[in-house]
Amino acid sequence: METVKSFKDLKIWQRARTVFTMVYADVRAWPRERGPQVLSYQLLRSVGSIGANIAEGYGRGLPGEFEQFLRYARGSAAETDNWLCFAVETGLISEKRYEEYAALILELNKMTGAFIGKIRLQDRRKPVHH
């Protein structure tokens, strides 16, 4: 496992931040009607949870807890994908933009799986950060 000083050094967290930044920029451009506000809230909450769970899991320190929070992050990525599908259906984002997001979410899921694999090889009693 890579040695890092902070969760901000984790490539997986950096990728989650990229996805959040993209979604945030798109949502800011949406109309302010009641329907899209609900979708905006749910989408921003779920996409924000991806990186937040990675950070919290890292901060917990123990491999088992970090692994669990990485699973939460993966769940938040799936929820984000769900809300992005609704954004396409309601015309808030294009199919092409959705495909960009879908590729990034797939990449995040692969990174998460690989990271979980690395954590499982680590001594469960030693902290994840050094």
C-alpha positions in Angstrom: 0.0 0.0 0.0 1.3 3.4 -0.8 2.5 5.5 2.1 0.6 8.8 2.3 0.5 11.7 4.7 -3.2 12.5 4.2 -6.3 11.1 2.5 -5.8 13.9 0.0 -2.7 12.1 -1.2 -4.8 9.0 -2.2 -5.4 8.7 -5.9 -8.8 7.3 -5.3 -9.8 10.4 -3.3 -8.4 12.7 -5.9 -10.5 10.9 -8.6 -13.6 11.2 -6.4 -12.9 14.9 -6.0 -12.6 15.3 -9.8 -16.1 13.6 -10.2 -17.5 15.9 -7.5 -16.1 19.0 -9.2 -17.6 18.0 -12.5 -21.0 17.3 -11.1 -21.0 20.4 -9.0 -20.2 22.6 -12.1 -23.0 20.9 -14.1 -25.6 21.2 -11.3 -24.8 25.0 -10.9 -25.9 25.5 -14.5 -29.3 23.8 -14.0 -32.6 25.7 -13.8 -33.7 26.5 -10.2 -37.2 24.9 -10.5 -38.4 22.7 -7.6 -38.0 19.4 -9.4 -34.3 19.9 -10.3 -33.5 21.2 -6.8 -34.5 17.9 -5.4 -32.4 16.0 -8.0 -29.5 18.5 -7.4 -29.6 17.9 -3.7 -29.6 14.1 -4.0 -26.9 14.1 -6.7 -24.6 16.4 -4.8 -25.1 14.5 -1.6 -24.3 11.2 -3.1 -21.3 12.3 -5.2 -19.9 14.2 -2.2 -20.3 11.0 -0.1 -17.8 9.1 -2.3 -14.8 11.2 -1.3 -16.1 11.8 2.2 -16.3 8.1 2.9 -12.8 7.6 1.5 -11.5 10.3 3.8 -13.4 9.1 6.8 -12.3 5.5 6.3 -8.7 6.6 6.0 -9.1 8.7 9.1 -10.4 5.8 11.1 -7.0 4.2 10.8 -7.6 0.5 10.9 -7.7 -1.6 7.7 -11.1 -3.2 8.5 -12.8 0.1 9.0 -11.1 1.6 6.0 -12.3 -1.3 3.9 -15.9 -0.8 5.1 -15.8 2.9 4.2 -14.5 2.1 0.8 -17.5 -0.1 0.4 -19.7 2.8 1.4 -17.9 5.0 -1.2 -18.7 2.4 -3.8 -22.3 2.4 -2.8 -22.4 6.2 -3.1 -20.9 5.9 -6.5 -23.8 3.6 -7.5 -26.3 6.1 -6.1 -24.6 8.9 -8.0 -25.0 6.9 -11.2 -28.6 6.4 -10.4 -29.2 10.2 -10.0 -27.2 10.9 -13.2 -29.6 8.5 -15.1 -32.5 10.7 -13.9 -30.6 13.8 -15.0 -30.4 12.3 -18.5 -34.0 11.4 -18.5 -35.1 14.9 -17.5 -32.8 16.5 -20.0 -30.5 18.1 -17.4 -27.4 16.4 -18.9 -26.7 14.9 -22.3 -26.2 11.2 -22.9 -22.6 12.1 -23.9 -22.0 13.8 -20.6 -23.5 10.8 -18.8 -21.1 8.5 -20.6 -18.2 10.6 -19.3 -19.5 10.2 -15.8 -20.2 6.5 -16.3 -16.6 6.0 -17.4 -15.3 7.8 -14.3 -17.5 5.9 -12.0 -16.4 2.6 -13.5 -12.8 3.7 -13.0 -13.6 4.7 -9.4 -15.2 1.3 -8.8 -12.1 -0.5 -10.2 -9.8 1.6 -8.1 -11.9 0.9 -5.0 -11.8 -2.9 -5.7 -8.0 -2.8 -6.1 -7.6 -0.7 -3.0 -9.7 -3.1 -1.0 -7.5 -5.9 -2.2 -4.4 -4.1 -1.0 -5.9 -3.4 2.4 -6.8 -7.1 2.8 -3.1 -7.9 2.4 -2.2 -5.5 5.2 -1.9 -6.6 8.9 -5.4 -5.9 10.3 -4.0 -4.6 13.6 -1.7 -1.9 12.1 -3.0 1.5 11.1 -3.5 2.2 7.4 -1.4 5.4 7.6 2.1 5.6 8.9 
